[in-house]
Amino acid sequence: QVQLVESGGGLVQPGGSLRLSCAASVSDFSFYTMAWYRQAPGKRRELVAIITNDGRTNYADSVKGRFTISRDNAKNTVYLQMNSLKPEDTAVYYCSATHGPGIDGTRAYWGQGTQVTVSS
């Protein structure tokens, strides 16, 4: 079983930056595809960014050029660097892990989420 713990959320002004972290308690972390999702109040959960087990990345159009997903396999940790934050980025951000080359909602593990609030 995989356990995921997100951290790094908080309150930030528009245009500011935050770096989210997700620590995974698994021995074969490098074989997992990792992803960040977010869910704003009253809205459906949406995929933000993916990094596969071989390091390939993909982003939602709404965050492309502003957010960067990365991983440190030696630390069993995935990161989401968020720059030029906008009020519409306000949401609970969730970390997800799927064993293999892609995400699969039926087999994914999830963290508890961390709140990001962008407001002046």
N, C-alpha and C positions, 0 to 999 in steps of 0.2 A: 504494500500500500504506500502511496505517495502522499506526503503532507507538504503543503505550500503555505508560506507566511509572507504576506505583503507588508511593506512599510514605506515611509517617505511621503505620504500624503499630508495635506495641510491647506492653509489659507494663503493665497498669493494674489498679488495685484495683476490686472491685465498687462500683458507684455513680459511678465516675469517667467521664471523657470522653476521646475521641480524635477527631481530624480527619484523615481520609484524603484524599489527593489523587491524581489521575490526569491526567498530562500527555499530550496527544495530538499527534503529529507529522503534522498534516494541515492543508491550507490552507483547506478548507471545513468546519471543525469545526461551525459553526452548523447544518449540514444533517444532522447525525448525532443519532440517539437514543442516549443513554448510559445504562448500567446498572451497578449493583454487584451482584455475586453473592458468596456465601461457601460454603466447604466445610469442615466439621469432620471430624476423624479418624473414619474408618469410616462416614461419612454421604455422601449424594448432594449435589451442588452445588445450592444453592437461590437463587432470585432474592430480593434484598433490597429494591432500590429502582430506579426508572426515572425518567428525565427525558427527554422527547421533544424533537425539534428546535424545537418551538414553546413549550417551557417547561412542559408539563403533567407532573405527577408522580404516582407511585403507589408504595405500600409494601406489603411483607409485613405481615400482621397482627401477627406477633411483634415487629416493630420500630416499628410505627406509634405516633406520639407521642413516641418517643425518638430516632429517627434523622431527619436531614434531608438530602436530596440537592439539590445546587445546581450551577450551571455559570457559568463566566466565559468567554464566547466570545472576548473580547479576549485572554485568556491561553491559550486552547485547553485548558482545565482543567475537570474535574468534581470535586466534593467530596462527601464523606459525613461529616457531623457526627454523631457517635455520643455520646449522653448517657445517663446512668443505666445504664451497662453492667452486664451480668449475666454470670456464668460461662458460661451457654449461648450467649453471643455469641462465644465463643472459636472461631476459624476462620481459614483463609486467605481473604482478601478479594480478589476479582478485579474489574477494570474491563473493561467490554465496550462496543463501539461498533458501531452498525449505521446505514448510510446510509438516511435516510428517516424516516417518522413513527412507527416502532415497531421492536421488537427482532426479529431473525430469526437463529436459531442457525446456519443454513446459510450466512449471509453475514457473521456477526459477526467482529470482530477482538477479541483478548484480550490483556490485560497478563500479567505474570509472577506477580502476586499479592503481597500483603503480609500478614504474620502479625499477628493480633490475639489477645492472651492476656489474659483477665480472671480474676484470681486474687488471693486475699489472702495 
